[in-house]
Amino acid sequence: MASIRTTRRRLGASVATVLAVTIGAGVLVSPGAVAAPAAMTAASATIGEAKLPLDAEIVSTGDTGYLTSRSDDSGGKVLEWHGYADGSVLPITGTTGYDSNSDIVVTSDGGSTVFLRDMTEGAGWSASYDLASEFKPGAKLVGVVGDNLFVKVPTGSGDYHELWQLARVDGVAKKTKRSSNPYSIDFKVVAATSNVMLVLSSNRVFPSPATFRTEYWKTRTTVNSDAPIEWGSGGNTAPWTQTSTGAYTADYEASVEYRGGVTELVVDGTGVHQRFAMDSSMSGAVIAGVTRDTLLYGVPGKAADEKLSPLYARSVKSSTAAPYKLLEHFSSVAHAPDGGLLVRGATAEADGLFRIWEGNDGLPSATLVADTGRVLAVKVTGSKAPTTVSLEKPGTTVPMEWTLSRPNATVDLTLTHTATGRKLTKRLPQQVSDSRFAFVWDGVLEGISAPNGAYTWQITATPTDGVGGPATAHGSFQVSRQANPHDFGNNGSTDVLARDASGALWRDDLFDWPSGSKVTTAKRTRIGTGWQVYNQIVAAGNLAGTSTGDLVARDASGVLWMYLGKGDGTFATRVKVGTGWQIYKKITAGSDLTGDGRPDLLATDASGVLWLYKGTGSSSAPFAGRARVGSGWKIYNQITAVGNIAGSTAGDLVARDTSGVLWLYQGNGKGNFSTRVRIGSGWNAFSHLAGAGDVTADGRPDLIAYGRNGTYVYRSTGSTTAPFSRLTTTLYAGEGTKFNSIA
């Protein structure tokens, strides 16, 4: 950064009362009791050695010191003068301070009384004025230049006002009417040097006696003058308000205007007329000042709120030159007699009070004058995250927590499933206390139950005041779920496959914990097209020893194909199992009938003989040679391997006869079944019955029934006489005729 220089005075002091700071009632000190500090310019102060309270805002500055406002221990507000020479801090009478471009401190009591005091060494004078008494009730201060007060005074006729100047001449108050238009409405002094000021006004113009319009004027005029102001030297402007700000130098005059709901920063000078339109995020922009050919502006945010409010700089000579950040954050501005600025703000390295001055290259530079001592860098100081997570129990949640070095930050979390790259991103809510941020994961990832495997987590903590860079922390954990033979996504929850009339195959992932006796779907995914070539599609369980279920399908020529599940909801390229399977009328699979831990396949031929194909665990030859189970199975139009629903030693089978009665065959663990048990009638209402694995996460496999009049989940009870209780489901709601195969 360039060092501070005071030799160049090209920059006139900008913006009188641009950011007047209103604060709560403080202790009023007798003006005569204020000691004047030794003379010292801002430029000759020892930079960065002074300390600034964290909540202090800059109000005004002169050659010998500066005025701030802050909260006291009781929550009230006080004004304080900081002397450059000795670092003294003196309380000042008043509750509201004004930017005076000088060592004259101007404050008020929040009402009509205004206090002035000269802080230069040996001056020793002070004064106070009751504006309501000096003028009339309703008089308001609208500008300060040195010890000159500019007061808006109601005329008593409608909403018209006059502009008066109140000055101290040879120790005596002098009042001068400066306005000349009898139809003036409002005034504001937005910028000044020692003897030239920029005034905004609004006035009524009467094209005819019965009509009028409001015009807004910008006027450049002399401060120390008895002459009425000749309005409009700066021309007509767009509407302005009492929050509008401005700047004035030997080369430029600038102000904030509002045109058609858009905030515009207007800069005029020799050969220059620029209107910089602000977007909606910058609608509250103020002009902080002008240094040589650079405009300084931004949206001030209170330091205590620690909002991201940069101070921007941009060339006034180009409408296309990109703005850049001079400070990462700023909240208040004051203007020195030599044309420099004091700004309360922060860079990436420091937080405090900065002097803005023209550098050797003609561009503005910022130098720290007083430091708050705030710790700027955000760090992650603690992490509480598990290394292993079991999501088997319904309703399981995973709490995580991180602690930061300071609370004023946003925290973004990313959980990533390593195998698939699926992510969960979350902006964490406000900290739970102090600097601790917590997140409770519900075990859902991209809309479905989270898959098994390795996960990584990473948090990024970004300071909300824009000071310093983001901090990160990361870690990992392992998620486990018990295997489900009807799970193709390796997340332990049931997936149901359905083929529509066009031949597209769809996978619905279910949430495996019922809510209010209803099983809900998590997400539907299209697996692919062309599946109309198969006349049998069967979820076969884990045939080849992987962690997820597999699929078998028979084509019209009788070839049986196997599709190995990849664990991400998709399937590998099909493998030919064998030919001649056209002899079978019905095929079912997925239940361990022999007690060896591997799923087996059953098929009935045209004569009604039931055949068992024992699973081998091989991906190339998944089934052993067939074994005859028994005859008489021709009476059934649906057979479904459902797994061990009745608590016996092996998987079970349900079969529906042509009259709609459903029968239970308990497996004996030797590839055969015990005597059938009648479950109930009316099951011909369903076009498909599918063994669905453990849908409800209670440790027992369940049955899904699909038909024209609705789809239901039949939860296994463990009873041999009443093996199912019916649950409603959102699965295939309103789609009872859409699919021609369910597996």
N, C-alpha and C positions, 0 to 999 in steps of 0.2 A: 504494500500500500504506500501511496505517496504521503510524505509528511505534511502536516498542516501548515499552510502559509497564510499570511495576513496582508501581504503586499498588494495583491490584486483585488480591486474593489469593483470589478465589472459587475458582479452579481449584487443587485440590490436586495435587501432583506425582504423575504417573501412572506406573504400571508399573515397579516395581523389577525388575531383571533380565529385562525383557521381551525384549530382543534381545541377550543376552550374546554377545560376539564371541569365538570361539575362533580363536587364531592360533598359528603355529609358534613354536618356541623362540627367544627373543630374549636379548640380553645382560642378565644380572641385575645390577642396581645396588644397592649397599647402601642400605637405607632411610634410614640416617643421612646419606647423601650427597646426598639430594634437597633442593634449596633451595626454600624456600617463596616464591612470588611475592607481589608486593604485592596487597592486596585490591582487587577490582574486580568489580562485578556484570556479568552478561551484558547487562543492559539499558543499562549505561552505556558498553559497548565501542563503539569506532568501527566501525560496520557496514560490511562489505564490504572493509575494507582488508587483513585477514589473508589469507594464502595457505594453501591446503590441498592437500597432495599428492593426486594424482588417485586413487590407490588407497586413500586413508585412509577409514576408517569410524568413525563416532561410537560411543563406548562409554558414557560418562557425562559429566555436567556439574554444576558447582556454581555458586556466585556468582562465583568468581574465575577460573575457567577450565574447560576440558573435556578429556576423555581420548579419544584416537583409537588405532586400530590400523592398521598398514600393513605393506607388504613392504619389507625392506631390499634393498641391492644384491645380496646373495648369495641372495635368494629366501626368507630367513627372515622372521619377523614380529616387529615391535617395538610396544610401547605407548609413547605419548608424551602428556605433559601440556602443553597450550597455555594460557599465561597471558593473560588479557584485558588486563592492565595494560600489559605491555611486549612482548607478542607472543612471549615466550620459549617455547622448545620443549624439554622435558626428558624424557629416557628414563626409563621406569618399570619397576621389577622385575616380572617375571611374563610369562606367555604367554597368559593369559586374563583379560579384564577384565569387570567387572560394573557395572551401572547402580545407583548408590547414592542418587540424589536429593540429593546433597550434594557438598561439597568433600572428602569422604573418598574416596580412591581405593582400591578393593578389586580385587585381582588374585590370580591363583593361578599355580602352576607347571605346570598341567595335570594335576597329581596331587592329593595331599591337603594340600599346603601353601598357605595363604592369607596374602597380605600386605595390610596396611592402612597408609595414611599420610594425614595431614591436610595438605592443600595450602593452607590459609588462612595469611595472613601471620603470622609469629611463633609458629605452632603447634609446628612442629618435632618432632612425635612420629610414630613409626611402630611397627608391631608385626607379628609373624608368628605363625601358628598352624598346627600340624600336626593336622588334623582327625582323622587316624587315631590319633594319640596322645592328643589331648584327649578323644576319645570312644572309638571303636573302628574297626578297618578296615571299609571300606565306607561310612563316613560321607560324605555329599555335601551341598554347599552348594545350597540351594534358594531362597534369597532374601537380599537385602541391603537394609537401610534405614539410611542413615547409617553409623555404625560398629557396627551390630547385624547379626550374621550369624545366619541361620536354617539349621539343619543337620538333615538327615534321617539318623537313626541307626538301624541295624538292631538289633532286639531280640535276635536270635539264635534266635527262634522262628518258623519258617516265613518268610513274606515280610512280617512285621509290622515297622513302624518307629515310632519316636518322633520328635517335633519338638522340637529344643532350640534355645535362643537363646544365642549367645555374644557377650558385650558387654565393653567395656573400661570399668571403673569405677575412678576414681582410679588409673589406670595399671595396674590389676590385672584379669586376665581373670575374668569372671563367667559361669558356665554355669547356665542355668535351663531345666528341662523345661517346655515349654509345652503339650504334647499331653496329653489326658486319656482318650482312648479306647484301651483296650489292643489293639484290633483294627484299628488304622489301618494302611494299606498305603502311601500316598504323600501327599506334600505339595508345594505350590508357593506362594510369595508372588508374586502377580501385579501388585500395585499398592500404593502407600503414599503417605501424607503424612508429615510429620515424626513423628507419633505415632499414626497409625491405618494399619492395613494390611489388605489383602484377601488371604485365604488360601484356596486350593483344597485339598481333601483327599478321599481315597477311603477308605472304611471298610467293614468287614464287619459285617452285622447278622444275628443268629441268631434267626429266627422260632421255631425249635425246636432242640434240642441237635444234631440230626443234619443240619440244613440251614442254609444261609446265603445271603445275597445281598449284592452290592456296591452301596453307595450312594455318591453323589458329592455333596459339600457345598461351599458357598461361605460363608465366615465373615468377618465384619468384627470386628477386635479391636484392642486397644491395643498399641502397640509396646513402650513402656517399662513393663513390668509383670512382676511375678513370678507372677501368677495364671495357672492353666491356662486354656487357651482353651475357651470354651463353644462347641462346634461347632454349625454349622448356622444361625447368625443370619441368613445370607443365603438359607437354604432349600436344598432339594435341587436338583441340577443334572443336566444330561445329562453323559455321560462327557467327561473332559478328559484332556490329556496334558501331558508336561513342556514341550511347545512352545506350550501354551496361554498366552495373554496376557490382560491386563486393564487397567482404569483405575478410579481412585477419586477422586471430588471431593466437595465438601460436599453436592452434590445427587444424584449418581449413582454407581452402581457397575456395572462392565461386565466381561464375561469372554467368552472363546471356548470354545464347547462343540461337541461332535460328536454329532449325533442322527441315527441311522439312516443313517450314511455321509455326512451333510450337515453342512458347517461352518456354525455359527450364531454370530452376534455378539449377545450377550444384554445388554440394558441395563435396569437397575431403578432407580427413583427415586420420588419422591412423585407418585402418579398416573400413573406411567409403567412399563410392562412391555413391552419390545419384543424380538422375536426377528427378526433380519435374516438370512434364509437366503442363503448364497452359492451361486452356480452352480459347475459343475465347474472353470471357469477361475480361480475365486477360492477354491479349497479350501485353499490355503495362507495365507489372510488372517490378519493379526494386527491387534489393536487397538493403535493408536499412542497414543491419548489421548482426552480429552474436553475441549472448551473450551465453557464455559457450556452450551448445549443442542445442541452439535454433536459427533458422533462422528467420529473420524479413524481410518481403517483402510486396509488394502491388502495386497498380496502383495509383500513386499520382494524385490528382485532386486539382486544384488551390482553395485556400480558398475562393477567391472572387466568383468563379463559384459555390461553395457550392454543389459539387457533392459527391455522396456517394462513398468514396474511403477508405475503412478500411486499417489499418496497421495490417497485419496478423503475427502470430507467429506459428512455427511448429518445432517439433523435427527433427534434422538432422540424428538421429540414426535410424529412422523408416520411411519406405516409405509409411506406411499405417496409421500412427498416424494422426488424423484429425487436420487441422489448426484451430486456434481460433483467435478472434479479440483482439488485444492489445489496439488499438485506433479505435474509430468509423469512424474517418476520418483523413487523413493526406495529406499534400501537398508538404512538403520539409523536407530535413534531413541534418544535419551537424554532424561532428564527432570530439569528444573531445580528447585531448591527453591521457587521462586516459582510453580511450576505450569506454566511454559512448556515447550516441547519444543525440542530441537535435532534436526534431521533432515538426514541426508546424502541429497541428491537434486538435482533440477534443475527449473527452469521452462523456458519456451520461450526465455528470454533469458540464463539463467545456470546454472552448474553449481557446486555446492559444498555448504556447510553453511548451513542455513536455520533461523531461529528462528520458531517458530509461536506466536502469541499472539493473544488476543482483540482484535479491532479495535473501532473506535468504534461500529460497528453491531452489536456482539455476536457477529459471525461471525469465524472464525479468519482470520488473514492471515499471510503468509510473508515474511520479510525476510532478505536475504542477510547472513550473518555472516562467512563465509570463502569465497573464490573459488578454484576449481582452475585457472582460466585456460584451461580447455578451449575449443577452437574449436568452436562448436556448429553453426553453419550448414553443412549439407552442400551442396557445390557440385560440378558436373561440370567438371573442369579439363582434360579432353582427350577427343577422340573420334577413332577410327580406323574409318571406314566407307567403302566404295567409293562412287563416283558412277555407275559403269556396271558391270553384271554380265552376263556371258554364261553361260547355263545350257545351252548346246548340247551340251557334252561330257559324256558320262555320268559320274556320280559327282562332278560339280563341287560344291564347297562354298564358302560365302561367309563368311570370318572377319570379325568386328567386335569392337571393343574400346573400352571407356570407362574413364576414370580419374576417381576422386572425390577430394575433399579429405580424406576420412577413410574408413576401411574399414568402420566399423560401420553399415552400411546394407543394406537390401534394394534390389535393382534390378529393376524390371519393364520389359520391352521390349514394344513394340507395333509390328509391321510392318503397313502397310496398303497394299493395291493400290488406287490412286486411282480407277481407272475403275469397279471393282465394289464397292469398300468392304470386300472380304474382308480378314480380319485374322489375324495370328498374334500371340498374346500369350504371354509366357514370363517366369517368374520365373528370373532368372539364378542359376546356382549360386554357391557361395562364390567370392570373388575369387581370381584366378589367382595373384596376389602383391601384397603391399602393398595399394594401393587400386584395383587394376585388375580390371575385370570383363569377361569375354569371352563371346562367343556365336558359334557356328559354325552358320550356316544351311545346311540340306541342300537348299534349293531347293524345298521342299514347302510348300504353303499350303492349309490346310483339307483336307488329305488327298490333294491332287493336285499334279502338277507346277505350279509357280507360273506364272501367265500373264505374257505380255509387258506392257511398259508402265511407267508411272511408279509408284514406291513412296515412301512416307514412313516414317521410323522415328522413334520417340520413346521415350526412357527416362525413368522416374521413379525417383529415388533417395530412399528414405524412411529416416530414421535409425532404427535398431533400438532406441535408448534412448528414443525418443519426444520427444527434445529438438530443437526447431526444426522448420520445415516441410520438405516434400519439395522436391527440386531436379529440374528437367527439362532435357532437351536434345533436339534434333530435327534431322533432316536428310532428304535424299532421294537416291534412286538410280534408275537405269533398267535394267530387265531386258530382255534380248533373246534370242529363240530363232528359228531358221530356220523359215520357213513350212512347214506340213505340209498337203497337200491334204485329208487326212482328220482335220483338227483343227478342232473347233467351239468350243473354249474358249480359243483364242489362247494356248496354252501350249506349242505345238510338239509335243505328244505326241498319239498317235493316239486318236481317239474312235471307238467302234463303236456303231452304232445297231441296235436289235432291236425288233420288234413282237411282242407276245404275242397270244394268242387273243382277248383282250377288246378289242383295238384300241389298247392303251396302247403308246406308243413310249418306249423306254428308251435312255439313253446311258451307256456304260461308258468311263471315261477310263482309259487304260493308262499304267503307268510304262514309259518308253521306254528302259530299260536292263535287259536280262535279268540275272537272278541265278541262277546254277547252271543255265543253259540253260532257264530258265523265265521267261516273261513274266507279270507279275503285274498285276492290276487295282488301280486306285487308288480309284475311287469310282463308284457307280452313281446316276444321277439320272433321275427320270421327267420326260420332256419334256411329255407330254400324252396325252389320250385321243382317240378318234374316228378313228384312223388306219386302221381297217378299211375305210374307203371307197376305199382305194387298193390296186390289184393289182400295182403296181410302186413300190418305194421305192429310190432310188439316191443314194448319196453322190457328188456331181458335181464335187468340187473347188471351187476358187475361181473361180466363174463371172463375178462382177461386180466384180472388182478390189479387194475388201477383203482383210483379212489372214487371214481364216479361211474354212473350207470352207462350201459351200452344198449344198442338197438339191433333187432333183426327184422328183416323185411323179405317177403316172398314175391317174386314177380310172376307174370302170367304164364311163363314157360316152366315154372316150378323150381327155379333157382332160388336158394335161400342165401341172403347176403347179411353180413354183419357190419354194423357201423360202430366203431369204438368211440366212446365219449372222450373228448379232449379235456374236459374239466372246466371249460369256459363257456359251456352252453352250446357248443358246436360239436361236430363229429368229424372224425378222420375219413379218408377215402375208403369206400366200402371194400370188404374182403369177401370173396365167394366162399360160402360154407359148404354147399353141396347142391346136387340136382335131384330131381324126382320128388320134390316136396309138394307137387300138385295133387298127390294122393290124399292129402290131409284137408279136411273140411274146416277144422278149427285148430289154432295154435295159440298157446299161452306160455309165458315164461316169467322168470324173476323171483321165483320162490325156491328155497332150498328144501328139496323133498327127501334128500338122502342123508342129511345131517353132517355133511362134510364141509359146510361153510361156503359152498359155491352154489350159485343159482342154477337151476335145471330148467328143461323145456319139456312141455307136454303137447301132444298132438293127437287128434282123433281122426281116423280114416273113415271112408264112406260106409264101411260095414259096422261102425260104432265101436271099434277097438281103440282103447287109449294106450298110447305109447309114451315111454319116458326116454328122454335124451339127457343123460347125466352131464353136467358141466365139467369141463376138464381144467379150466383156468388158462388155456392156451389161446393166443390171439389168432393162430393160423388154423387150428382145429378145435374149436371151442366145445364140441360135444362128442361124447363117446357114442358107440353104436347103440341103437335103440333097444329098449327092453319092453316087453308087453306087460301092461299093468292090468288090463281086464277088458271085458266086452260090455255091451249094453249101453254105451255112452251115446248112442244114436238119438236117444230121447231128449238130449240137451241141445239147445240152439246157442248156448253161450257157456263157455268155461273160462274161469279167471283164476290164475294163481295169485293169491293175496298175501302170501307170507304167513307167519305163525300168528294167527289172530286168536286162537283159543288156548294158548299156553302149553301145547303138547311139545313133543321133542323135535318137530320139523315143521316145514311149511304146509299150509293148508290150501284147499281148493274150494271155490264156490261154483255151482253149476245151476243154470236156469233151464227148466223144462219148457215144453211148448205151451203149457197152460199158464206160464208165468210164475210158477213156484220156484223159489231159490233154495238150494240145498247146500249144506256144509259138509265137506269131506276133510276130516282131520288127517294130516300126514302122520305116518307112523315112524318116520325116520329111515325107512328101508325102501323108499320109492313106491310105497303103496299107501292105502288109506283105510281108515276105520269105517264102520257103517255110517251111512249118510244121516244127517240130522236136518229136519225141515226148519228153514229159517222163516219163511213167510211167503205170501202170495202177492200178486200185483206187480211183480217185477218186470212184466212184459211192457210196462209203461216206458221202459228205457231201451234205447237202441244200442247202447254200449255200456259195459261194466269194465272198469279198469282197476287193477291192483295199483295202489298209488303210494306204497311205502308209508312211512310214518308222517302223515299230514299234520297231526296235532301235537307232535313232540311229547307224547306220553309213553313212548317206548314200544308201542304196538302199531303194526301196519294197518292201513285203512283202505276203504273202497270208495271209488268215485263212480257215480251213476249218472249217465248223460242221456237226455231224451227231449222230445218235442215240448214237454210241459215243464221242463226245468232240469237243473243239475243239482245234485246233492252230494255231500260228503258223508259216508257212513263210517262213523268212528267205531273201531273195534273195542269191545268191552272186556274181552278175556273170558267171556262166558260161552259155553258150547251150545246152550239152549237159546240164548238171546245175544248173539255175537255182535250186533250193531245197534248204535243209537244215531239218529239222523241229525245232521247239522246243515244249515243253509250255507250258501256260498255265493260269492260274486262271480265265480268262474262260469263263463259262457252264459251269463245272464242275457236273456233275449236272443240267444244264438242256438236254440235247441235243434234247428234244422240246418245250420250252416256247415257242420262238419260231418264227414262220412267215415271217419276213423278216429278213435280216441285211444291213446296208449299211455 
